[in-house]
Amino acid sequence: IRWNGTEEKHNNQNEFVERFAFTSQLERERFYEVCSWAPIVANMNEKGGGRVFLTSEEISIFVGTWNLSVSLSMGKSAKYLPIAESLHMFLPKIDRPNDIIVIGCQESGVDWFEMVQAHLGTHYIKLVSKSTATNVRLVIFVLRKHFHKISHLQQVSLARTIAFSLQFNETTLCFINTQFPKEGGLEERTTYWKSLIKDLRFKSCTYDVTTQFHHVFLLGDLNFSMEPTREVKFEDLIVKKDWPNLIKYDPLHADKFLAAAFTGFCEGAINFGPTYPIKAGTTSYLRGDCQNTSSSNITSANQDTISGCCWSDRILWKSNPSSSKMLGQTFYSSCLHSSLTSDHAPVSAIFSLITHLPNLPHTPVSCKLSITKLAFRRPASTGGGGSSRSSGSFGTSTPSLLVSSVASGAIGGVWAGDPYKGQKGFAIEFNNIDLMESPVVSPPLALDVSFAETPGGQVFQTFFGERTDRVEITPITGTWEYLQYQSLSLAVLLSPNSSSDTVPYNFAQGVVSLQGSYSPEGAKFKVPVTLRGSLFGYLSGKLKLTYEKESEKKPSASAPLLRDHERNMEMLLRILKIPSARSILEDFLKIQYAEENLEFWCTTQKWREIKNDAERGEFAGQIFKRFFATNAESEIN
C-alpha cells in the first residue's frame, strides 16, 4: 500500500488531498474489509457479545417535501413564514427517531432549516443544506450515532433540481428534489424528466442517477394536474374523501405505468387528499371564486370547479434489483393542518431500509460469473387496436415499416435524439467497481431482427436473441453471502471498441442482480433498459456463478438460509389459507403493484382441483395467456 498526496483545486481553492494507493481493486477491498470490521469486533469484545457477526443494519428514513410558495413566504406578513409550532405536525417527534431525515422545499424564499435543526435537537447532524437560484432547497440530517457510517457524499444542482447521494454502510442512496415546470401537459413533463436525467450527473460516474445507486428517491412538486371531466365532479369525490376513485384521474400514474417515463419508480398508496391548491391560512381547497371549499362546508349549491385540484407534491422511489426487498414504505401522507403558510400541503413518507455491512474479512475464494443467452428487444408498435403500455414512448410504427427501417440499417429513430439510430449491432458492457478490476464488454452482437405480437396486440422488435456468446467475469470477492446482494451495471454500447466513458450519459443502461446465480441451473434475468430515465427495451440472459474448488462451492450460510426459506414458506401457506389474513396480504400487494402473484396462486389452486384432463388442459391454456405470455395482462416475473 502506498500513500499519495496531491494538490487539487476545489471551489477555486488549492487543497492537499491524501489517498491510499493500491496495486489492485482486490487489495483495496481486502484493506477496506479489515479496517471496517476492526472497530466492530473490538466493540463486541468489550461488551462481551462474542463474535456473532451481523451482515445488515435496519434504519428508518423520513422523506418530506413542501412547496412553501415563495410569493407568500416573501410577503410582508410574518404569519406566512414557517413557524416552529407547525413543524411538529410535518415532522413529529417520535419514540424511535428516524435515522436519516431528508426535507426538500420548493419556492422557499427563506432558509428555515436552522429552525428545523432546533426542532430536531442536538441528536442530529446536518449533512448538507443546498439551494438553487430558483429557491429549490434540500437538507439532510442524520442521527449523530450514525455519522461515522456515512461516506461518498456527492451533490449536484441544476436550475430547478438538487440531488445528493451518500453511502450508509455499504448501501448507496440518492435523493432528488425538483420542481417540474407548470407550463405544458403530460408530454412536456415527460420531456422535462428525460432532460433532467440526461443533465443530472455526479462526477464519479458516467451512468445516470437512476441506475448507479441501490435506492433513488424522487421528491418535490411534480406539477401533474388533473383535467376536469364532465362525467365526474372532483368536488363530490373530495367531499366523500373517495381518494381511490379520484386518483384514477391523476396523470402521473398514467405516465409512470403506461407511458413508462418513470421506469422502475414506485409510489405508495395515496390515502390522502389533493395537496394543491390550498387556501393559505386555512385547511380548505381554493376554488375558482376563492371561496372556502373544505370537505366540511361544500354543498350542492356551492360546487363550482376547484382550481387545478391535484396531487402536485409527490415522493417516489426506485430500487435496483438486488436491493428491492431491502426497502419498504411504512408511512405516506400529507399534513394539511400544517400548511398555514402555503397553498401546498406538505407530503411526507417514512421508509424502513436494511443496509448492508461491509464484507467480512475472508480467505480469497476463486469463482467465475458466466453470462449467456443474451437477448435484447423493445416495444415496436401497438397492434389490434389494443393499448400499449409503452406506446407513448416508442411511437406506433407498423411492423412492415419497422422491417424496412431495420433493413436500411436503422435500429433507432423511434424518438428524437436516439443515439442508436442507424447502428447495425450492439455490445453490452458489464461493470461493478466493487466486484471487478475493470469493465467487461461482450463480443459483437449483430442484428438478427424478428417481430412477435403479444396476446394484447403489442408488437415487440427483437434485435438479437439467445446468443451463444459467453461473457466471463471474475469477481474480486467470492463469498456468496456478499455476492448475493450485489448487482452488475450494464450499458448498451454502439460497438465492442467503445465504452460507457466514450459516450457518457447518452447510452441505454440497466442493472442485473446476482441473486440466484449460485444454483445448478443458474438464474435467468429480464431487466428493463432505460435511456435518459425512460424505457428503451429489455435485456434478458442467464447468470451462473461457479467456484473452482469443490470445498468452496457451497456457501457457509446456505443451510441457515434454507431453513429460513422453509419457515417463511410454511408461514406464507398458513396466511393464504386464512381469508382475513389473505385479504391483508392482497391489500399490501396492491400497494407494491404485485397483486398478480397472489392472483396466480389462487388460480393455480383452482386448476389443481380440476379432475377432467381436457378441462385441465383448457384451463392451463388460459393461465398461460393471462400470466406467462409475453406482455400478458397479469404477467408474473
FENTA-V934440 format. One record per pair of residues at least 24 apart in sequence whose C-alpha atoms are under 10 Angstrom apart, sorted by the first residue. I is the first residue (numbers start at 1). GAP is how many residues later the second one is. If there is no record, write none. Layout:
BEGIN
{{I	GAP} {I	GAP}}
END
This chain:
BEGIN
{{1	26} {1	27} {1	30} {24	412} {24	413} {24	452} {25	408} {25	409} {25	410} {25	411} {25	412} {25	413} {25	451} {25	452} {26	338} {26	408} {26	409} {26	410} {26	411} {26	449} {26	450} {26	451} {27	449} {28	406} {29	329} {29	330} {29	332} {29	405} {29	406} {29	447} {29	448} {30	329} {30	330} {30	331} {30	332} {30	333} {30	334} {30	446} {30	447} {31	330} {32	326} {32	327} {32	328} {32	329} {33	324} {33	325} {33	326} {33	327} {33	328} {33	329} {34	324} {34	325} {34	326} {34	327} {34	328} {35	323} {35	326} {36	113} {36	133} {36	321} {36	322} {36	323} {36	324} {36	325} {37	320} {37	321} {37	322} {37	323} {37	324} {38	323} {53	304} {53	307} {54	302} {54	303} {54	304} {54	306} {55	299} {55	300} {55	301} {55	302} {55	303} {55	304} {55	305} {55	426} {55	427} {56	113} {56	114} {56	115} {56	297} {56	298} {56	299} {56	300} {56	301} {56	302} {57	111} {57	112} {57	296} {57	297} {57	298} {57	299} {57	300} {58	41} {58	268} {58	269} {58	294} {58	295} {58	296} {58	297} {58	298} {59	38} {59	39} {59	40} {59	41} {59	87} {59	109} {59	268} {59	292} {59	293} {59	294} {59	295} {59	296} {60	36} {60	37} {60	38} {60	39} {60	40} {60	41} {60	267} {60	268} {60	269} {60	270} {60	290} {60	291} {60	292} {60	293} {60	294} {61	36} {61	37} {61	38} {61	39} {61	40} {61	41} {61	81} {61	268} {61	269} {61	288} {61	289} {61	290} {61	291} {61	292} {62	29} {62	35} {62	36} {62	37} {62	38} {62	39} {62	40} {62	41} {62	78} {62	79} {62	267} {62	269} {62	286} {62	287} {62	288} {62	289} {62	290} {63	28} {63	35} {63	37} {63	38} {63	39} {63	40} {63	41} {63	77} {63	112} {63	154} {63	155} {63	156} {63	252} {63	269} {63	284} {63	285} {63	286} {63	287} {63	288} {64	26} {64	27} {64	37} {64	38} {64	39} {64	40} {64	41} {64	74} {64	113} {64	155} {64	156} {64	249} {64	250} {64	251} {64	268} {64	269} {64	270} {64	282} {64	283} {64	284} {64	285} {64	286} {65	25} {65	37} {65	38} {65	39} {65	40} {65	41} {65	72} {65	73} {65	112} {65	113} {65	153} {65	154} {65	155} {65	156} {65	248} {65	249} {65	250} {65	269} {65	280} {65	281} {65	282} {65	283} {65	284} {66	24} {66	37} {66	38} {66	39} {66	40} {66	41} {66	42} {66	71} {66	153} {66	154} {66	155} {66	209} {66	247} {66	248} {66	268} {66	269} {66	273} {66	276} {66	278} {66	279} {66	280} {66	281} {66	282} {67	37} {67	38} {67	39} {67	40} {67	41} {67	68} {67	69} {67	112} {67	153} {67	154} {67	208} {67	209} {67	245} {67	246} {67	272} {67	274} {67	275} {67	276} {67	277} {67	278} {67	279} {67	280} {68	37} {68	38} {68	39} {68	40} {68	41} {68	42} {68	67} {68	68} {68	271} {68	272} {68	273} {68	274} {68	275} {68	276} {68	277} {68	278} {69	36} {69	37} {69	38} {69	39} {69	40} {69	66} {69	211} {69	272} {69	273} {69	274} {69	275} {70	36} {70	37} {70	38} {70	39} {70	40} {70	64} {70	65} {70	271} {70	272} {71	36} {71	37} {71	38} {71	271} {71	272} {72	35} {72	36} {72	37} {72	208} {72	269} {72	270} {72	271} {73	34} {73	35} {73	36} {73	37} {73	268} {73	269} {74	33} {74	34} {74	35} {74	36} {75	34} {78	263} {79	202} {79	261} {79	262} {80	200} {80	201} {80	259} {80	260} {80	261} {80	262} {81	27} {81	28} {81	29} {81	31} {81	259} {81	260} {81	261} {82	26} {82	28} {82	29} {82	30} {82	33} {82	34} {82	256} {82	257} {82	258} {82	259} {82	260} {83	29} {83	32} {83	33} {83	255} {83	257} {83	258} {84	28} {84	31} {84	32} {84	34} {84	35} {85	34} {85	253} {86	249} {86	251} {86	252} {86	253} {86	254} {86	255} {87	28} {87	29} {87	32} {87	33} {87	251} {88	28} {88	31} {88	32} {88	250} {89	245} {89	246} {89	247} {89	248} {89	249} {89	250} {89	257} {90	243} {90	244} {90	245} {90	246} {90	247} {90	248} {90	249} {90	255} {90	256} {90	257} {90	258} {91	25} {91	28} {91	29} {91	244} {91	247} {91	257} {92	27} {92	28} {93	26} {93	27} {97	26} {97	27} {97	46} {98	26} {98	43} {98	44} {98	45} {98	252} {98	253} {98	254} {99	25} {99	42} {99	43} {99	44} {99	45} {99	46} {99	47} {99	253} {100	24} {100	25} {100	26} {100	27} {100	40} {100	41} {100	42} {100	43} {100	44} {100	46} {100	68} {100	250} {100	251} {101	25} {101	26} {101	38} {101	39} {101	40} {101	41} {101	42} {101	249} {102	25} {102	26} {102	36} {102	37} {102	38} {102	39} {102	40} {102	73} {102	75} {102	117} {102	246} {102	247} {103	26} {103	34} {103	35} {103	36} {103	37} {103	38} {103	72} {103	74} {103	116} {103	117} {103	244} {103	245} {104	25} {104	26} {104	27} {104	32} {104	33} {104	34} {104	35} {104	36} {104	58} {104	71} {104	72} {104	73} {104	74} {104	114} {104	115} {104	116} {104	117} {104	242} {105	26} {105	30} {105	31} {105	32} {105	33} {105	34} {105	72} {105	73} {105	74} {105	114} {105	115} {105	116} {105	241} {106	25} {106	26} {106	28} {106	29} {106	30} {106	31} {106	32} {106	54} {106	55} {106	71} {106	72} {106	73} {106	114} {106	115} {107	27} {107	28} {107	29} {107	30} {107	53} {107	72} {107	114} {107	235} {108	26} {108	27} {108	28} {108	29} {109	25} {109	26} {109	27} {109	28} {110	25} {110	27} {111	24} {111	26} {113	24} {113	25} {113	26} {113	27} {116	25} {117	24} {127	26} {127	39} {128	25} {128	26} {128	27} {128	36} {129	35} {130	25} {130	26} {130	27} {130	32} {130	33} {130	34} {131	26} {131	27} {131	28} {131	29} {131	30} {131	31} {132	25} {132	26} {132	27} {132	28} {132	29} {132	30} {133	24} {133	25} {133	26} {133	27} {133	28} {134	24} {134	25} {134	26} {134	27} {134	45} {135	24} {135	25} {135	26} {135	44} {136	24} {136	25} {136	26} {136	41} {136	42} {136	43} {136	84} {137	24} {137	25} {137	26} {137	40} {137	41} {138	24} {138	25} {138	26} {138	37} {138	38} {138	39} {138	40} {139	25} {139	38} {140	24} {140	35} {149	208} {152	52} {154	48} {154	49} {154	50} {155	45} {155	46} {155	47} {155	48} {156	43} {156	44} {156	45} {156	46} {156	47} {157	42} {157	43} {157	44} {157	45} {158	38} {158	41} {158	42} {158	43} {160	36} {161	35} {161	39} {161	59} {162	38} {163	37} {163	38} {163	39} {163	46} {163	53} {163	54} {163	55} {164	38} {165	37} {165	44} {165	48} {165	50} {165	51} {166	47} {167	46} {167	47} {167	188} {168	187} {168	188} {168	189} {169	186} {169	187} {169	188} {169	189} {170	44} {170	185} {170	186} {170	187} {170	188} {170	189} {171	42} {171	43} {171	44} {171	152} {171	182} {171	183} {171	184} {171	185} {171	186} {171	187} {172	40} {172	41} {172	42} {172	43} {172	44} {172	183} {172	184} {173	39} {173	40} {173	41} {173	42} {173	43} {173	44} {173	146} {174	35} {174	36} {174	38} {174	39} {174	40} {174	41} {174	42} {174	43} {174	44} {174	143} {174	144} {175	34} {175	40} {175	41} {175	42} {175	43} {175	44} {175	142} {176	24} {176	33} {176	40} {176	41} {176	42} {176	43} {176	44} {176	139} {176	140} {176	141} {177	40} {177	41} {177	42} {177	43} {177	44} {177	45} {177	138} {178	40} {178	41} {178	42} {178	43} {178	44} {179	40} {179	41} {179	42} {179	43} {179	44} {179	133} {179	134} {180	40} {180	41} {180	42} {180	43} {180	44} {180	132} {181	40} {181	41} {181	42} {181	43} {182	39} {182	40} {182	41} {182	42} {182	43} {183	40} {184	40} {185	38} {185	39} {185	40} {185	66} {186	37} {186	38} {186	39} {186	65} {186	66} {186	68} {186	69} {187	68} {187	74} {187	205} {187	206} {189	33} {189	34} {189	35} {189	63} {189	66} {189	72} {190	62} {190	65} {190	66} {190	69} {190	70} {190	71} {190	72} {190	202} {190	203} {190	343} {190	344} {191	70} {191	341} {191	343} {193	29} {193	68} {193	69} {193	339} {193	340} {193	341} {194	67} {194	68} {194	337} {194	338} {194	339} {194	340} {195	337} {195	338} {196	336} {196	337} {197	308} {197	334} {197	335} {197	336} {197	337} {198	306} {198	307} {198	308} {198	333} {198	334} {198	335} {199	306} {199	333} {200	305} {200	332} {201	303} {201	304} {205	295} {205	296} {205	299} {205	300} {206	294} {206	295} {206	296} {206	297} {206	298} {206	299} {206	300} {206	301} {207	282} {207	283} {207	284} {207	293} {207	294} {207	297} {207	298} {207	299} {207	300} {207	301} {207	302} {207	303} {207	325} {208	296} {208	297} {208	298} {208	299} {208	300} {208	301} {208	302} {208	322} {208	323} {208	324} {208	325} {209	296} {209	323} {209	324} {210	52} {210	53} {210	54} {210	55} {210	107} {210	108} {210	109} {210	110} {210	299} {210	300} {210	301} {210	320} {210	322} {210	323} {210	324} {211	53} {211	107} {211	108} {211	109} {211	278} {211	279} {211	298} {211	299} {211	300} {211	318} {211	319} {211	322} {212	108} {212	220} {212	276} {212	277} {212	297} {212	298} {212	299} {213	105} {213	106} {213	107} {213	110} {213	276} {213	298} {214	104} {214	105} {214	106} {214	107} {214	108} {214	109} {214	110} {214	112} {214	113} {214	141} {214	272} {214	273} {214	297} {215	102} {215	103} {215	104} {215	105} {215	106} {215	108} {215	109} {215	111} {215	112} {215	138} {216	49} {216	100} {216	101} {216	102} {216	103} {216	104} {217	48} {217	49} {217	98} {217	99} {217	100} {217	101} {217	102} {218	47} {218	48} {218	49} {218	96} {218	97} {218	98} {218	99} {218	100} {219	94} {219	95} {219	96} {219	97} {219	98} {219	128} {219	129} {220	92} {220	93} {220	94} {220	95} {220	96} {220	126} {220	127} {221	54} {221	55} {221	90} {221	91} {221	92} {221	93} {221	94} {221	123} {221	125} {221	126} {222	30} {222	89} {222	90} {222	91} {222	92} {222	93} {223	29} {223	53} {223	85} {223	87} {223	88} {223	89} {223	90} {223	91} {224	26} {224	27} {224	28} {224	29} {224	31} {224	84} {224	85} {224	86} {224	87} {224	88} {224	89} {224	90} {225	24} {225	25} {225	26} {225	27} {225	49} {225	51} {225	82} {225	83} {225	84} {225	85} {225	86} {225	87} {226	24} {226	25} {226	26} {226	81} {226	82} {226	83} {226	84} {226	85} {226	86} {227	24} {227	81} {227	82} {227	83} {228	77} {228	78} {228	79} {228	80} {228	81} {233	70} {233	71} {233	72} {233	73} {234	69} {234	71} {234	72} {234	75} {234	76} {235	50} {235	58} {235	59} {235	60} {235	63} {235	64} {235	65} {235	67} {235	68} {235	69} {235	70} {235	71} {235	74} {236	59} {236	62} {236	63} {236	64} {236	67} {237	36} {237	58} {238	34} {238	35} {238	36} {238	47} {238	55} {238	56} {238	57} {238	60} {238	71} {239	54} {239	55} {239	56} {239	57} {239	58} {239	59} {239	60} {240	55} {241	30} {241	31} {241	32} {241	54} {242	29} {242	30} {242	31} {243	26} {243	27} {243	28} {243	29} {243	30} {243	31} {244	25} {244	26} {244	27} {244	28} {246	27} {246	28} {246	64} {247	24} {247	25} {247	26} {247	27} {247	63} {247	64} {249	61} {250	60} {250	61} {250	62} {251	59} {251	60} {252	59} {252	60} {252	62} {254	135} {255	134} {255	135} {255	137} {255	138} {256	133} {256	278} {257	132} {257	133} {258	129} {258	130} {258	131} {258	132} {258	133} {258	134} {258	135} {259	129} {259	130} {259	131} {259	132} {259	133} {259	134} {259	135} {259	275} {259	276} {260	129} {260	130} {260	131} {260	132} {260	133} {260	134} {260	270} {260	273} {260	274} {260	275} {260	276} {261	129} {261	131} {261	132} {261	269} {261	270} {261	271} {261	272} {261	273} {261	274} {261	275} {262	54} {262	55} {262	56} {262	268} {262	270} {262	271} {262	272} {262	273} {263	55} {263	265} {263	266} {263	267} {263	268} {263	270} {263	271} {263	272} {263	273} {264	52} {264	53} {264	54} {264	55} {264	56} {264	57} {264	264} {264	265} {264	266} {264	269} {264	270} {264	271} {265	50} {265	51} {265	52} {265	53} {265	54} {265	268} {266	49} {266	50} {266	51} {266	52} {266	53} {266	325} {266	326} {266	327} {267	47} {267	48} {267	49} {267	50} {267	51} {267	62} {267	65} {267	324} {267	325} {267	326} {268	46} {268	47} {268	48} {268	49} {268	60} {268	61} {268	62} {268	63} {268	64} {268	65} {268	81} {268	322} {268	323} {268	324} {268	325} {269	60} {269	62} {269	63} {269	64} {269	318} {269	319} {269	321} {269	322} {269	323} {269	324} {270	41} {270	44} {270	62} {270	63} {270	64} {270	321} {271	61} {271	62} {271	63} {272	39} {272	60} {272	61} {272	62} {272	63} {272	64} {272	75} {273	36} {273	37} {273	38} {273	60} {273	61} {273	62} {273	63} {273	72} {274	34} {274	35} {274	36} {274	37} {274	38} {274	39} {274	60} {274	62} {274	70} {274	71} {275	34} {275	35} {275	36} {275	37} {275	38} {275	39} {275	58} {275	59} {275	60} {275	61} {275	64} {275	68} {275	69} {275	70} {275	71} {275	72} {276	30} {276	31} {276	32} {276	33} {276	34} {276	35} {276	36} {276	37} {276	60} {276	66} {276	67} {276	68} {276	69} {276	70} {277	29} {277	30} {277	31} {277	32} {277	33} {277	34} {277	35} {277	65} {277	66} {277	67} {277	68} {278	29} {278	31} {278	58} {278	61} {278	62} {278	63} {278	64} {278	65} {278	66} {278	67} {279	60} {279	61} {279	62} {279	63} {279	64} {279	65} {280	59} {280	60} {280	61} {280	62} {280	63} {280	64} {280	65} {281	56} {281	57} {281	58} {281	59} {281	60} {281	61} {281	62} {282	54} {282	55} {282	56} {282	57} {282	58} {282	59} {282	60} {282	61} {283	52} {283	53} {283	54} {283	55} {283	56} {283	57} {283	60} {283	62} {284	52} {284	53} {284	59} {285	24} {285	58} {285	59} {286	57} {311	33} {311	34} {311	36} {312	32} {312	33} {312	35} {313	31} {313	32} {313	33} {313	34} {313	35} {314	32} {314	33} {314	34} {314	35} {315	32} {315	33} {315	34} {316	33} {320	166} {320	167} {320	168} {320	169} {320	190} {320	191} {320	192} {320	193} {321	164} {321	165} {321	166} {321	167} {321	189} {321	190} {321	191} {321	192} {321	193} {321	194} {321	206} {322	161} {322	162} {322	163} {322	164} {322	165} {322	166} {322	189} {322	190} {322	191} {322	192} {322	193} {323	30} {323	31} {323	32} {323	33} {323	162} {323	163} {323	164} {323	190} {323	192} {324	29} {324	189} {325	28} {325	29} {326	26} {326	27} {326	28} {326	29} {326	30} {326	159} {327	24} {327	25} {327	26} {327	27} {327	28} {328	24} {328	25} {328	26} {328	264} {329	24} {329	262} {329	263} {356	126} {356	129} {357	125} {358	124} {359	118} {359	120} {359	122} {359	123} {359	124} {360	119} {360	121} {360	122} {361	118} {362	115} {362	116} {362	117} {363	114} {363	115} {363	116} {364	112} {364	113} {364	114} {364	115} {365	110} {365	111} {365	112} {365	113} {365	114} {365	115} {365	182} {365	183} {365	184} {365	187} {365	188} {366	108} {366	109} {366	110} {366	111} {366	112} {366	113} {366	180} {366	181} {366	182} {366	183} {366	186} {366	187} {367	106} {367	107} {367	108} {367	109} {367	110} {367	111} {367	112} {367	113} {367	178} {367	179} {367	180} {367	181} {367	182} {367	185} {367	186} {368	104} {368	105} {368	106} {368	107} {368	108} {368	110} {368	176} {368	177} {368	178} {368	179} {368	180} {369	102} {369	103} {369	104} {369	105} {369	106} {369	145} {369	148} {369	149} {369	153} {369	174} {369	175} {369	176} {369	177} {369	178} {370	100} {370	101} {370	102} {370	103} {370	104} {370	147} {370	152} {370	172} {370	173} {370	174} {370	175} {370	176} {371	59} {371	71} {371	97} {371	98} {371	99} {371	100} {371	101} {371	102} {371	146} {371	151} {371	152} {371	153} {371	170} {371	171} {371	172} {371	173} {371	174} {372	70} {372	94} {372	95} {372	96} {372	97} {372	98} {372	99} {372	100} {372	152} {372	168} {372	169} {372	170} {372	171} {372	172} {373	91} {373	92} {373	93} {373	94} {373	95} {373	96} {373	97} {373	98} {373	151} {373	167} {373	168} {373	169} {373	170} {374	54} {374	68} {374	71} {374	90} {374	91} {374	92} {374	93} {374	94} {374	95} {374	96} {374	97} {374	151} {374	152} {374	165} {374	166} {374	167} {374	168} {374	169} {375	70} {375	87} {375	88} {375	89} {375	90} {375	91} {375	92} {375	151} {375	163} {375	164} {375	165} {375	166} {375	167} {376	50} {376	69} {376	85} {376	86} {376	87} {376	88} {376	89} {376	90} {376	91} {376	116} {376	150} {376	151} {376	152} {376	153} {376	161} {376	162} {376	163} {376	164} {376	165} {377	72} {377	73} {377	74} {377	83} {377	84} {377	85} {377	86} {377	87} {377	88} {377	151} {377	152} {377	159} {377	160} {377	161} {377	162} {377	163} {378	73} {378	81} {378	82} {378	83} {378	84} {378	85} {378	150} {378	151} {378	157} {378	158} {378	159} {378	160} {378	161} {379	72} {379	73} {379	74} {379	79} {379	80} {379	81} {379	82} {379	83} {379	156} {379	157} {379	158} {379	159} {380	34} {380	71} {380	72} {380	73} {380	78} {380	79} {380	80} {380	81} {380	82} {380	157} {381	72} {381	76} {381	77} {381	78} {381	79} {381	80} {382	71} {382	72} {382	74} {382	75} {382	76} {382	77} {382	78} {383	70} {383	71} {383	72} {383	73} {383	74} {383	75} {383	76} {384	69} {384	71} {384	72} {384	73} {384	74} {384	75} {385	71} {385	72} {385	73} {386	69} {386	70} {386	71} {386	72} {387	69} {387	70} {387	71} {388	68} {388	69} {388	70} {388	71} {388	243} {389	69} {389	242} {390	68} {390	144} {390	145} {390	146} {390	147} {391	67} {393	141} {393	142} {393	143} {394	141} {394	142} {394	143} {396	62} {396	63} {397	62} {398	61} {399	51} {399	52} {399	53} {399	54} {399	60} {399	61} {399	62} {400	51} {402	47} {402	49} {402	59} {403	46} {403	47} {403	48} {403	58} {406	41} {406	42} {406	43} {406	57} {407	40} {407	42} {409	38} {411	36} {411	38} {411	50} {411	52} {414	122} {417	89} {418	88} {418	89} {418	90} {418	113} {418	118} {419	74} {419	75} {419	84} {419	87} {419	88} {419	89} {419	112} {420	72} {420	73} {420	74} {420	86} {420	87} {420	88} {423	24} {423	71} {423	72} {424	24} {424	39} {424	70} {424	71} {425	38} {425	39} {425	68} {425	69} {425	70} {425	71} {426	37} {426	38} {426	66} {426	67} {426	68} {426	69} {426	70} {427	64} {427	65} {427	66} {427	67} {427	68} {427	69} {427	70} {427	71} {427	72} {428	43} {428	62} {428	63} {428	64} {428	65} {428	66} {428	67} {428	68} {428	71} {428	72} {428	80} {428	81} {428	111} {429	42} {429	59} {429	60} {429	61} {429	62} {429	63} {429	64} {429	66} {429	67} {429	69} {429	70} {429	71} {429	80} {430	41} {430	43} {430	57} {430	58} {430	59} {430	60} {430	61} {430	62} {430	70} {430	79} {430	80} {430	81} {430	82} {431	42} {431	56} {431	57} {431	58} {431	59} {431	60} {431	69} {431	80} {432	43} {432	54} {432	55} {432	56} {432	57} {432	58} {433	43} {433	55} {433	56} {434	41} {434	42} {434	43} {434	52} {434	53} {434	54} {435	38} {435	39} {435	40} {435	41} {435	42} {435	43} {435	48} {435	51} {435	52} {435	53} {436	37} {436	38} {436	39} {436	40} {436	41} {436	52} {437	36} {437	37} {437	38} {437	39} {438	35} {439	34} {439	49} {439	50} {439	51} {439	60} {439	61} {440	31} {440	32} {440	33} {440	34} {440	50} {440	56} {440	59} {441	30} {441	31} {441	32} {441	49} {441	50} {441	51} {441	52} {441	54} {441	55} {441	56} {441	57} {441	58} {442	27} {442	28} {442	29} {442	30} {442	50} {442	51} {442	53} {442	54} {443	26} {443	27} {443	28} {443	52} {443	53} {443	54} {444	25} {444	49} {444	50} {444	51} {444	52} {444	53} {445	24} {445	49} {445	50} {445	51} {446	49} {452	178} {453	177} {453	178} {454	171} {454	175} {454	176} {454	177} {454	178} {455	170} {455	171} {455	174} {455	175} {455	176} {455	177} {455	178} {456	169} {456	170} {456	173} {456	174} {456	175} {456	176} {456	177} {457	174} {457	175} {458	172} {458	173} {458	174} {459	171} {459	172} {460	77} {460	170} {460	171} {461	76} {462	75} {462	76} {464	75} {465	74} {465	75} {465	76} {466	74} {466	75} {466	76} {467	74} {470	72} {471	72} {472	72} {473	72} {474	71} {475	70} {478	67} {478	68} {478	69} {478	74} {478	75} {478	77} {479	73} {479	74} {479	75} {479	76} {479	77} {479	78} {480	34} {480	35} {480	37} {480	38} {480	65} {480	72} {480	73} {480	74} {480	75} {480	76} {480	77} {480	78} {481	74} {481	75} {481	76} {481	77} {481	80} {483	30} {483	31} {483	32} {483	34} {483	35} {483	62} {484	29} {484	30} {484	31} {484	32} {484	33} {484	34} {485	28} {485	29} {485	30} {486	26} {486	27} {486	28} {486	29} {487	24} {487	25} {487	26} {487	27} {487	28} {488	24} {488	25} {488	26} {489	24} {490	39} {490	49} {491	38} {491	39} {491	40} {492	37} {492	38} {492	39} {492	47} {505	26} {505	27} {506	25} {506	26} {507	24} {507	25} {507	29} {508	24} {508	25} {508	26} {508	27} {508	28} {508	29} {509	24} {509	26} {509	27} {509	28} {509	29} {509	30} {510	25} {510	26} {510	27} {510	28} {510	29} {511	28} {512	27} {512	28} {512	29} {512	31} {513	30} {514	29} {514	30} {514	31} {515	28} {515	29} {516	27} {516	28} {516	29} {517	25} {517	26} {517	27} {517	28} {517	29} {518	25} {518	26} {518	27} {518	28} {518	29} {518	35} {518	36} {518	37} {519	24} {519	25} {519	26} {519	27} {519	34} {519	35} {520	24} {520	25} {520	26} {521	24} {522	24} {525	112} {526	111} {576	25} {576	26} {594	40} {594	41} {594	42} {594	43} {595	39} {595	41} {596	30} {596	31} {596	37} {596	38} {596	39} {596	40} {596	41} {597	30} {597	37} {597	38} {597	39} {597	40} {599	28} {599	35} {599	37} {600	26} {600	27} {600	34} {600	35} {600	36}}
END
